[in-house]
Amino acid sequence: MSTLNSAASAGRPVLVTDVLRERIVEGELPPGTPLRDVALSAELGVSRNTLREALRTLHDEGLVVQRLHKGTAVKALAAEDVTDIYIARRTLELSAVDASPLAPEPLLDAMEAKVAAAELAVDIEAWDKVGTASLRFHQSLVALLGSARLDGFFRVTIAQLRLAFAVMADQGAFQAPWVARDREICDLIRGGRRMDATAALRLYLDDSERTVLDAVRANSRTTSTRSAISTSRTSRTTSAAKGKR
């Protein structure tokens, strides 16, 4: 679990934001999780004002929703969110492959290490860790561009992706196949086969977007149906109670 360091304990909202965002990336805070300021501020050792400022930042990043009289909860993404995420992914990740020949060796090593971590997690069927490691691979891919600003943007993007992935009913079946494709892309980049890596990544993103969109839309329909049934039952119960008066 991500925890605050001493600087954040002193009350710096940016570090509180980082910790909560990382918990989302790691799958510890799935969509719908309530973020209660009293409990979280006590857990993280910061003031409620500091926590609230961090939550406002997460709201601006599209990671939480804040509702009047209902508090803050981790956001459930809609189909339009997914589409927008993949536009950003194609722009950055494909550009990173193109820039890979100029990337310093330590960044290439870091990219390969993330793939290895995902493969190890697959071996032990630790699916939450597989998802996290795969996201880290794509984060390390974008890092090949050598831009701190783009790295910061993509930290938010992978957190949003994790929220989209959370709707998958079978995480093992969903996560496992992508790791082999991560490995292929990594090996192509390291082997200097940039055009092949670009083609493999483009197909990867196309397939991933379709899979995630299908799951998000199906989940949205299921949630809407359940909400409608619940509302109908509540209405009938209220009407019956009035009739007995």
C-alpha positions, -999 to +999 in steps of 0.1 A: +000+000+000+013+035-008+020+056+023+029+091+030+065+101+035+076+125+062+072+156+039+036+147+032+030+141+069+039+177+074+009+186+054+018+190+017-013+184-004+006+175-035+021+145-018-012+134-004-026+136-039+003+114-051-003+088-025-040+085-032-034+084-070-009+057-065-034+036-045-058+039-075-030+027-099-023-002-076-060-012-075-064-005-039-092+021-045-116+008-071-145+028-086-171+037-061-148+036-030-159+064-006-130+087+004-140+100+038-120+129+049-121+122+087-108+086+083-083+094+056-068+124+072-063+104+104-048+075+085-024+096+065-015+119+094-025+152+077-051+179+084-086+176+069-080+208+050-049+192+034-068+161+025-097+181+010-072+201-012-058+168-024-092+155-032-100+186-052-069+179-073-080+143-079-114+156-089-097+180-114-077+150-127-109+130-133-102+104-107-129+111-081-164+126-080-176+150-054-213+151-047-233+175-025-242+159+008-227+125-004-190+132-001-162+121-024-158+087-041-135+072-066-149+077-101-164+051-124-154+059-159-178+063-188-173+053-224-164+088-235-136+088-208-121+057-223-122+070-258-104+102-246-078+082-227-069+061-258-065+093-279-039+104-254-023+069-253-018+067-290-004+102-292+022+096-264+030+060-267+035+059-304+056+090-302+077+073-275+084+044-298+095+068-325+118+085-301+132+053-286+165+053-306+175+085-287+165+072-253+193+067-227+201+031-218+188+034-182+154+043-194+153+013-218+165-009-189+137+004-167+111-003-194+124-039-197+123-043-159+086-034-158+078-061-183+098-086-163+078-076-132+045-082-151+057-116-162+067-126-127+032-115-114+016-136-141+036-167-130+022-164-095-013-153-107-012-120-088-036-103-111-037-069-093+001-068-095+000-079-132-023-049-140-001-025-121+031-038-137+016-036-172+006+000-165+041+008-153+055-006-185+034+018-206+044+046-182+081+037-187+075+036-224+062+072-223+093+081-202+114+074-232+103+108-245+123+125-218+097+150-208+088+156-171+056+174-181+044+144-202+055+120-174+032+140-150+003+139-174+007+101-180+008+094-142-028+106-142-036+087-174-026+053-160-046+059-129-076+066-151-068+034-170-068+014-138-104+026-131-115+015-165-098-019-161-116-024-127-149-032-144-135-065-158-153-094-143-123-118-146-091-099-140-069-129-148-085-135-182-082-098-190-047-091-178-027-121-188-027-118-226-015-082-226+018-091-209+031-112-238+023-083-261+041-059-237+071-082-240+069-082-278+068-044-280+097-041-255+118-066-274+111-049-308+121-015-293+153-029-278+161-047-310+159-015-330+129-026-350+110+006-345+085+002-374+075-032-362+072-019-326+049+009-338+027-016-358+025-039-328+017-011-304-009+004-326-027-029-329-023-034-291-040-001-284-068-007-309-076-041-294-073-028-258-096+001-265-123-021-280-121-045-251-123-018-224-151+000-242-172-031-244-167-038-207-174-002-196-205+000-217-218-034-204-211-023-168-229+010-174-260-008-187-260-032-158-256-004-133-284+016-149-307-015-149-300-021-112-306+015-103-339+015-122-350-017-104-340-002-071-359+030-077-390+011-088-390-010-057-385+020-035-414+038-053-437+007-048-428+004-012-435+041-005-468+039-023-478+008-004-469+025+029-490+055+020-519+033+011-520+017+045-523+051+063 
